Amino acid sequence: VRVVESGGGLAQPGDTLTLSCTVSETIIFPDVQVRWHRQAPGNRRELVALINRLDEHFTWYADSVKGRFTISRDDTKNMAFLRMANLKPDDTAVYYCDFDDHWGPGTRVTVSE
């Protein structure tokens, strides 16, 4: 299983970024929960959002991102997404996708004036 994140970059407060997670070399993608985590400089890694298999209609968000971030998945492409709206400087972190305990290398998001 390979997991690769993309879509990070530099943003200003209030901007919107969408991160992508591509999972390859697996046939069970539709059946498995996908999670997004982040780790800010000097902080512990934290769970940001997760999405269950689509027929369970279940997502979860950390309080710090609730109402601003949206997690989704496209099982036809083995991909998951994290749309991050109204970005804040505190959202600065490396964001990681976790699929069945397989992790990508992360994508860096920096929110700054």
Residue frames relative to the residue before (quaternion, step in Angstrom):
aa qw qx qy qz dx dy dz
V 1.0000 0.0000 0.0000 0.0000 0.00 0.00 0.00
R 0.0731 -0.7812 0.6192 0.0320 3.55 -0.95 0.90
V 0.1084 -0.7809 0.6149 0.0211 3.53 -0.99 0.93
V 0.0349 0.7994 -0.5970 0.0580 3.56 -0.79 1.01
E 0.2198 -0.7680 0.5912 0.1110 3.55 -0.88 1.01
S 0.0268 0.7801 -0.6251 0.0042 3.55 -1.23 0.49
G 0.6203 0.5933 -0.3921 0.3309 3.53 -1.32 0.17
G 0.5141 0.6449 -0.4276 0.3701 3.56 1.22 -0.08
G 0.1937 0.7813 -0.5818 0.1169 3.52 -1.30 0.12
L 0.6532 -0.4866 0.4026 0.4177 3.50 -1.30 -0.40
A 0.0200 0.7946 -0.6047 0.0503 3.56 -0.89 0.96
Q 0.4021 -0.6741 0.5585 0.2681 3.53 -1.29 0.37
P 0.6408 -0.5032 0.3923 0.4269 3.59 -1.16 0.42
G 0.7687 0.3177 -0.2639 0.4884 3.53 -0.91 0.98
D 0.5535 0.6201 -0.3870 0.3992 3.57 1.23 -0.28
T 0.3223 -0.7078 0.5918 0.2120 3.52 -1.42 0.15
L 0.0152 -0.7634 0.6457 -0.0051 3.55 -1.02 0.91
T 0.1608 -0.7620 0.6155 0.1212 3.54 -1.17 0.59
L 0.2237 -0.7684 0.5910 0.1008 3.54 -0.76 1.11
S 0.1972 -0.7670 0.6013 0.1063 3.53 -1.17 0.67
C 0.1354 -0.7538 0.6393 0.0689 3.52 -1.21 0.69
T 0.0849 -0.7967 0.5981 0.0182 3.55 -0.63 1.13
V 0.1170 -0.7922 0.5984 0.0239 3.54 -0.80 1.09
S 0.0307 -0.8138 0.5802 -0.0138 3.55 -0.72 1.03
E 0.7849 0.3361 -0.2610 0.4504 3.53 -1.38 0.20
T 0.6496 0.4255 -0.3625 0.5153 3.54 0.93 0.97
I 0.2562 -0.7596 0.5748 0.1642 3.54 -1.16 0.61
I 0.6441 0.5525 -0.3118 0.4274 3.57 1.26 -0.07
F 0.2703 0.8108 -0.4953 0.1558 3.58 1.25 0.17
P 0.6890 0.4999 -0.3205 0.4155 3.66 0.74 -0.91
D 0.7078 0.4957 -0.2567 0.4330 3.60 1.13 -0.56
V 0.7138 0.4743 -0.2222 0.4649 3.56 1.25 -0.27
Q 0.5347 -0.6203 0.4873 0.3033 3.52 -1.13 0.79
V 0.1616 -0.7550 0.6273 0.1015 3.56 -1.14 0.68
R 0.1150 -0.7997 0.5885 0.0284 3.56 -0.96 0.91
W 0.2014 -0.7160 0.6521 0.1468 3.51 -1.29 0.58
H 0.0736 -0.7676 0.6365 0.0131 3.52 -0.99 0.98
R 0.0962 -0.7774 0.6097 0.1214 3.55 -1.28 0.12
Q 0.1285 -0.7655 0.6257 0.0776 3.52 -1.28 0.50
A 0.2161 -0.7733 0.5886 0.0937 3.50 -0.60 1.21
P 0.6576 -0.5129 0.3590 0.4190 3.60 -1.15 0.48
G 0.8403 0.1646 -0.1428 0.4964 3.54 -0.82 1.02
N 0.6735 0.4802 -0.2951 0.4783 3.57 1.26 -0.01
R 0.5585 -0.5695 0.4735 0.3736 3.51 -1.31 0.23
R 0.5746 -0.5642 0.4559 0.3791 3.54 -1.23 0.45
E 0.0778 -0.8092 0.5818 0.0259 3.57 -0.93 0.87
L 0.4735 -0.6421 0.5245 0.2974 3.54 -1.18 0.64
V 0.2350 -0.8016 0.5420 0.0918 3.54 -0.81 1.06
A 0.7858 -0.1487 0.1564 0.5796 3.56 0.87 -0.99
L 0.0410 -0.7802 0.6222 0.0491 3.53 -1.26 0.43
I 0.1326 -0.7698 0.6196 0.0773 3.50 -1.28 0.49
N 0.3512 -0.7299 0.5505 0.2023 3.54 -0.91 0.96
R 0.7089 -0.3669 0.3312 0.5031 3.56 -1.26 -0.15
L 0.6424 -0.6050 0.3082 0.3554 3.55 -0.97 0.88
D 0.6800 0.5029 -0.3234 0.4243 3.62 0.91 -0.74
E 0.6109 0.5322 -0.3599 0.4626 3.60 1.26 -0.09
H 0.2374 -0.8168 0.5027 0.1544 3.58 1.26 -0.24
F 0.5185 0.6332 -0.4229 0.3891 3.60 0.82 0.94
T 0.0602 0.7525 -0.6537 0.0534 3.49 -1.00 1.00
W 0.1327 -0.7709 0.6187 0.0724 3.55 -1.25 0.48
Y 0.0881 -0.7941 0.6007 0.0288 3.55 -1.12 0.74
A 0.5013 -0.5987 0.5262 0.3366 3.52 -1.19 0.59
D 0.6222 -0.5695 0.3855 0.3740 3.56 -1.09 0.68
S 0.6426 0.5684 -0.3206 0.4015 3.56 1.03 -0.79
V 0.7753 0.3169 -0.1700 0.5193 3.60 1.16 -0.46
K 0.4296 0.7266 -0.4518 0.2888 3.57 1.26 -0.19
G 0.7873 0.2751 -0.2305 0.5013 3.55 -0.87 0.99
R 0.7331 0.3708 -0.2249 0.5239 3.58 1.25 -0.28
F 0.7540 0.3179 -0.1753 0.5475 3.59 1.05 -0.76
T 0.0943 -0.7763 0.6218 0.0429 3.54 -1.18 0.70
I 0.1919 -0.7729 0.5974 0.0946 3.54 -0.79 1.06
S 0.0533 0.7855 -0.6143 0.0527 3.55 -1.07 0.75
R 0.1771 -0.7765 0.5935 0.1161 3.54 -1.28 0.15
D 0.1681 -0.7377 0.6433 0.1168 3.52 -1.28 0.54
D 0.2398 -0.8241 0.4985 0.1219 3.54 -0.09 1.29
T 0.5794 0.5762 -0.3912 0.4234 3.61 1.17 -0.33
K 0.7569 0.3368 -0.1811 0.5300 3.57 1.23 -0.47
N 0.3851 -0.7175 0.4831 0.3217 3.62 1.27 -0.03
M 0.5241 0.6254 -0.4128 0.4047 3.55 0.90 0.93
A 0.1243 -0.7432 0.6504 0.0958 3.50 -1.30 0.52
F 0.2031 -0.7938 0.5686 0.0733 3.53 -1.17 0.61
L 0.1075 -0.7488 0.6459 0.1024 3.51 -1.28 0.44
R 0.1397 -0.7838 0.6030 0.0493 3.54 -0.42 1.26
M 0.1003 -0.8103 0.5773 -0.0082 3.54 -0.65 1.18
A 0.0502 -0.8170 0.5741 -0.0221 3.53 -0.40 1.26
N 0.8226 0.1990 -0.1593 0.5082 3.54 -1.28 0.39
L 0.0380 0.8528 -0.5178 0.0565 3.55 0.87 0.99
K 0.1832 -0.7678 0.6090 0.0770 3.52 -1.18 0.76
P 0.6446 -0.5128 0.3756 0.4248 3.61 -1.14 0.40
D 0.6332 0.5427 -0.3348 0.4386 3.62 1.06 -0.65
D 0.5924 0.5598 -0.3753 0.4414 3.60 1.23 -0.16
T 0.4318 0.6961 -0.4589 0.3441 3.57 1.27 -0.05
A 0.3382 0.7144 -0.5353 0.2978 3.56 -0.64 1.15
V 0.4414 -0.5794 0.5739 0.3743 3.49 -1.38 -0.09
Y 0.2188 -0.7937 0.5618 0.0811 3.55 -0.78 1.09
Y 0.1290 -0.8043 0.5800 0.0099 3.54 -0.87 1.07
C 0.2729 -0.7174 0.6190 0.1662 3.51 -1.18 0.74
D 0.1277 -0.7863 0.6041 0.0218 3.54 -0.98 0.94
F 0.0235 0.7837 -0.6173 0.0643 3.56 -0.60 1.18
D 0.8353 -0.1379 0.0632 0.5284 3.56 -0.54 1.18
D 0.6624 -0.5293 0.2640 0.4597 3.56 1.06 0.93
H 0.5177 0.5322 -0.4648 0.4824 3.55 1.15 0.63
W 0.1599 -0.8241 0.5428 0.0258 3.54 -0.73 1.14
G 0.3907 -0.6834 0.5622 0.2533 3.49 -1.23 0.58
P 0.6603 -0.5235 0.3687 0.3924 3.58 -1.30 0.10
G 0.5407 -0.6378 0.3920 0.3837 3.57 1.26 -0.24
T 0.1519 -0.7443 0.6402 0.1143 3.50 -1.34 0.39
R 0.3745 -0.7712 0.4790 0.1888 3.56 -0.77 1.05
V 0.0951 -0.7636 0.6375 0.0367 3.53 -1.03 0.91
T 0.0374 -0.7856 0.6175 -0.0139 3.52 -0.84 1.05
V 0.0911 -0.7907 0.6053 0.0137 3.54 -0.74 1.12
S 0.2453 0.7685 -0.5393 0.2415 3.53 -0.42 1.25
E 0.5223 -0.5882 0.5057 0.3543 3.51 -1.26 0.50
